[in-house]
Amino acid sequence: MVYYLSILVSKMVHFLCCGVLFGCIFLLTACNRSPAEAMLEEYADSMGTVLETPVELNLEAAALDFPVLPERRERILPTVDIREGMLEVWDFQQCGMMKLIAERNSTLGKVMLPSQKMIYELRFMAALQQCRTKMQQLEKPTQQDKDFIRRLDEIHALKQQYLPAEIWNGIYTSEEISQHFALGKAPLSPQAESPVNELQAMEQLLTLAKLATAEPLQLPDWLAQLEDQYFALYSSQYGAELLPALRITTQTLERTAAAIEQRLQRAPFCHKGHRPRRAEILRNIFQKYYAGQVQPYMAQLQREGQHWLSIHQQIMQQLPVPPAMKVWQQQVVSLDVTDSLWQQWQQASQRHTQAWQDILGQCGMMPGQGEG
């Protein structure tokens, strides 16, 4: 008897332990879902139930379904440094450029980060243009002055040729920007704060991109504090959260729209003159989940995401783009290319809206529509 009691106790303990284990696994799985994924899955499940047409989502895979940023070595554009012999002359002292030249030739100057190198090149180019203007305005230049002016012209032509590449490298080979296109981050939360600092930082980088071919070069007052903007970008994961948010929303909208379309093709959801109880359930889902949660999230992505992507698109229109980046640029950053992430999201939004209009219209529940 004791033996059977011990076996029974053992099995009960095993059952309880397994229950706790599976419960923990369930909780861990649930906790791993981001707020955006949880919201979209709840919406899709509710729609699948009322439509009697399952809406199957795989948001974990969707969140990773966008092109990977090319390796840094594929993003770097070639540049050249001025031969030291052209700079190691006292002629530059009359333009106040010796300290600037020494800064680049110092130990720290030779290991500048991409952003620091870009800032330096912009400062050097502005000083060089001022120096050329000053020397060209001499009333009676000496032969030494003429030789110096000729060197200035050569240096200016070379620096002007590579300045767009220096600015590109300063932006798109930086670690701060790279992490904004990283895979594996949780989708943007519906409760996320507006990315004011990130957008301001990107706007300043756009301003610098527009200086690539400017002459005379007027440096912005905030250039010396630009590293603060890079820190704001480094501290943020906005881009890495926006891209998966677009992908999971696109999948949800497409598959929910497809379920509505399939349900209407199979049989009318509502008949003329008769509105079944399930129509009221559908209306509640529309108001609670779609209008109450999904639409505000879509508006958030539309407003902030379009701004963020448009800045990148404008920057890349101002600068040379490495070959490995061109296809990626069209797929990820473009607002206009048909199969870009943004256009896929827009098309899914339109299809989803039309599907809702069709089913609500059939039931006479469109805003302003009389009872059907």
Solvent accessible surface area in square Angstrom, and as a share of the most:
residue,aa,sasa,rsa
1,M,173,0.77
2,V,120,0.69
3,Y,146,0.55
4,Y,155,0.59
5,L,89,0.44
6,S,58,0.38
7,I,68,0.35
8,L,99,0.49
9,V,85,0.49
10,S,66,0.42
11,K,133,0.56
12,M,106,0.47
13,V,79,0.45
14,H,123,0.55
15,F,149,0.62
16,L,111,0.55
17,C,76,0.45
18,C,37,0.22
19,G,43,0.41
20,V,98,0.56
21,L,101,0.50
22,F,134,0.56
23,G,30,0.29
24,C,61,0.36
25,I,86,0.43
26,F,140,0.58
27,L,106,0.53
28,L,115,0.57
29,T,80,0.47
30,A,39,0.30
31,C,101,0.61
32,N,124,0.63
33,R,103,0.38
34,S,9,0.06
35,P,76,0.48
36,A,0,0.00
37,E,19,0.09
38,A,32,0.25
39,M,19,0.09
40,L,0,0.00
41,E,43,0.19
42,E,85,0.38
43,Y,0,0.00
44,A,0,0.00
45,D,93,0.48
46,S,23,0.15
47,M,0,0.00
48,G,9,0.09
49,T,106,0.62
50,V,12,0.07
51,L,0,0.00
52,E,130,0.58
53,T,9,0.05
54,P,104,0.65
55,V,14,0.08
56,E,131,0.59
57,L,41,0.21
58,N,80,0.41
59,L,4,0.02
60,E,136,0.61
61,A,51,0.39
62,A,7,0.05
63,A,10,0.08
64,L,92,0.46
65,D,79,0.41
66,F,14,0.06
67,P,41,0.26
68,V,100,0.58
69,L,23,0.11
70,P,19,0.12
71,E,98,0.44
72,R,109,0.40
73,R,184,0.67
74,E,78,0.35
75,R,16,0.06
76,I,71,0.36
77,L,24,0.12
78,P,104,0.66
79,T,47,0.27
80,V,61,0.35
81,D,89,0.46
82,I,14,0.07
83,R,166,0.61
84,E,99,0.44
85,G,59,0.57
86,M,18,0.08
87,L,20,0.10
88,E,112,0.50
89,V,39,0.22
90,W,185,0.65
91,D,14,0.07
92,F,0,0.00
93,Q,105,0.47
94,Q,79,0.35
95,C,30,0.18
96,G,65,0.62
97,M,1,0.00
98,M,55,0.24
99,K,173,0.73
100,L,18,0.09
101,I,8,0.04
102,A,59,0.46
103,E,62,0.28
104,R,48,0.18
105,N,57,0.29
106,S,47,0.30
107,T,116,0.68
108,L,145,0.72
109,G,3,0.03
110,K,136,0.58
111,V,108,0.62
112,M,42,0.19
113,L,104,0.52
114,P,28,0.17
115,S,4,0.02
116,Q,74,0.33
117,K,27,0.12
118,M,0,0.00
119,I,20,0.10
120,Y,7,0.03
121,E,5,0.02
122,L,0,0.00
123,R,86,0.32
124,F,2,0.01
125,M,1,0.01
126,A,7,0.05
127,A,25,0.19
128,L,0,0.00
129,Q,13,0.06
130,Q,125,0.56
131,C,3,0.02
132,R,45,0.16
133,T,67,0.39
134,K,100,0.42
135,M,2,0.01
136,Q,96,0.43
137,Q,133,0.59
138,L,68,0.34
139,E,165,0.74
140,K,181,0.77
141,P,44,0.28
142,T,79,0.46
143,Q,117,0.52
144,Q,117,0.52
145,D,23,0.12
146,K,101,0.43
147,D,40,0.21
148,F,1,0.00
149,I,31,0.16
150,R,129,0.47
151,R,59,0.21
152,L,0,0.00
153,D,52,0.27
154,E,88,0.40
155,I,0,0.00
156,H,17,0.08
157,A,63,0.49
158,L,58,0.29
159,K,20,0.09
160,Q,40,0.18
161,Q,119,0.53
162,Y,51,0.19
163,L,4,0.02
164,P,20,0.13
165,A,9,0.07
166,E,9,0.04
167,I,0,0.00
168,W,0,0.00
169,N,19,0.10
170,G,0,0.00
171,I,0,0.00
172,Y,3,0.01
173,T,3,0.02
174,S,3,0.02
175,E,112,0.50
176,E,29,0.13
177,I,1,0.01
178,S,19,0.12
179,Q,37,0.16
180,H,1,0.00
181,F,4,0.02
182,A,34,0.26
183,L,67,0.33
184,G,59,0.57
185,K,71,0.30
186,A,61,0.47
187,P,8,0.05
188,L,5,0.03
189,S,30,0.19
190,P,33,0.21
191,Q,141,0.63
192,A,37,0.29
193,E,157,0.70
194,S,62,0.40
195,P,5,0.03
196,V,96,0.55
197,N,96,0.49
198,E,26,0.12
199,L,20,0.10
200,Q,88,0.39
201,A,0,0.00
202,M,1,0.00
203,E,69,0.31
204,Q,22,0.10
205,L,2,0.01
206,L,9,0.05
207,T,55,0.32
208,L,0,0.00
209,A,1,0.00
210,K,107,0.46
211,L,22,0.11
212,A,2,0.02
213,T,107,0.62
214,A,29,0.23
215,E,100,0.45
216,P,97,0.61
217,L,9,0.05
218,Q,133,0.59
219,L,55,0.27
220,P,25,0.16
221,D,143,0.74
222,W,66,0.23
223,L,9,0.04
224,A,85,0.66
225,Q,100,0.44
226,L,0,0.00
227,E,62,0.28
228,D,92,0.48
229,Q,30,0.13
230,Y,2,0.01
231,F,139,0.58
232,A,24,0.19
233,L,1,0.00
234,Y,118,0.45
235,S,73,0.47
236,S,12,0.08
237,Q,80,0.36
238,Y,9,0.04
239,G,0,0.00
240,A,0,0.00
241,E,45,0.20
242,L,0,0.00
243,L,0,0.00
244,P,2,0.01
245,A,0,0.00
246,L,0,0.00
247,R,31,0.11
248,I,0,0.00
249,T,0,0.00
250,T,4,0.02
251,Q,23,0.10
252,T,0,0.00
253,L,0,0.00
254,E,68,0.30
255,R,102,0.37
256,T,0,0.00
257,A,0,0.00
258,A,22,0.17
259,A,2,0.02
260,I,0,0.00
261,E,53,0.24
262,Q,95,0.42
263,R,14,0.05
264,L,38,0.19
265,Q,150,0.67
266,R,135,0.49
267,A,42,0.32
268,P,60,0.38
269,F,0,0.00
270,C,4,0.03
271,H,101,0.45
272,K,206,0.87
273,G,65,0.63
274,H,107,0.48
275,R,50,0.18
276,P,18,0.11
277,R,187,0.68
278,R,82,0.30
279,A,0,0.00
280,E,71,0.32
281,I,62,0.31
282,L,0,0.00
283,R,66,0.24
284,N,91,0.47
285,I,13,0.06
286,F,44,0.18
287,Q,102,0.45
288,K,121,0.51
289,Y,24,0.09
290,Y,6,0.02
291,A,38,0.29
292,G,45,0.43
293,Q,62,0.27
294,V,0,0.00
295,Q,78,0.35
296,P,69,0.43
297,Y,2,0.01
298,M,22,0.10
299,A,48,0.37
300,Q,14,0.06
301,L,0,0.00
302,Q,63,0.28
303,R,151,0.55
304,E,10,0.04
305,G,0,0.00
306,Q,70,0.31
307,H,70,0.31
308,W,0,0.00
309,L,0,0.00
310,S,23,0.15
311,I,1,0.00
312,H,0,0.00
313,Q,27,0.12
314,Q,68,0.30
315,I,0,0.00
316,M,4,0.02
317,Q,123,0.55
318,Q,85,0.38
319,L,11,0.05
320,P,58,0.37
321,V,22,0.13
322,P,3,0.02
323,P,113,0.71
324,A,41,0.32
325,M,0,0.00
326,K,107,0.45
327,V,95,0.55
328,W,8,0.03
329,Q,33,0.15
330,Q,95,0.42
331,Q,61,0.27
332,V,0,0.00
333,V,0,0.00
334,S,11,0.07
335,L,20,0.10
336,D,106,0.55
337,V,50,0.29
338,T,99,0.58
339,D,83,0.43
340,S,0,0.00
341,L,7,0.03
342,W,5,0.02
343,Q,45,0.20
344,Q,53,0.24
345,W,4,0.01
346,Q,36,0.16
347,Q,79,0.35
348,A,2,0.02
349,S,15,0.10
350,Q,119,0.53
351,R,99,0.36
352,H,0,0.00
353,T,56,0.32
354,Q,95,0.42
355,A,2,0.02
356,W,5,0.02
357,Q,76,0.34
358,D,65,0.34
359,I,0,0.00
360,L,6,0.03
361,G,25,0.24
362,Q,71,0.31
363,C,2,0.01
364,G,4,0.04
365,M,18,0.08
366,M,55,0.24
367,P,115,0.72
368,G,94,0.90
369,Q,81,0.36
370,G,54,0.52
371,E,142,0.64
372,G,48,0.46
